[in-house]
Amino acid sequence: QVQLVESGGGSVQRGGSLRLSCAPSEIIPNIHTVAWYRQAPGKQRELVALIRYDSSREYADSVKGRFAISRDKGKNTVDLQMNSLEPEDTAVYYCNVYTDFGQYEYWGQGTQVTVSS
């Protein structure tokens, strides 16, 4: 059973930075998209950023210009660099992978990000 392991969460003050990493427990073939989602208390899970097999990227409007998603082939991770963090970014962040044709989809267990004012 493939597992996605997120790391890098924590607590920072407004304006700070964090870098999240998502690492699969084993090689996942035919990855189409890797995405980061977040869920704040009392809110629905929302897409934060994604990177496709062709390296195209998309971002939620609320994080454009502050967050950057990237693939580290050496470490086999997909990272989310988060800068200029705001209290509104406080949430549990989840990594998501789905493969070609939606054949498989995987979720991580989530990592907490807390931004204080």
Disulfide bonds with the S-S distance in Angstrom:
Cys22-Cys95 1.96
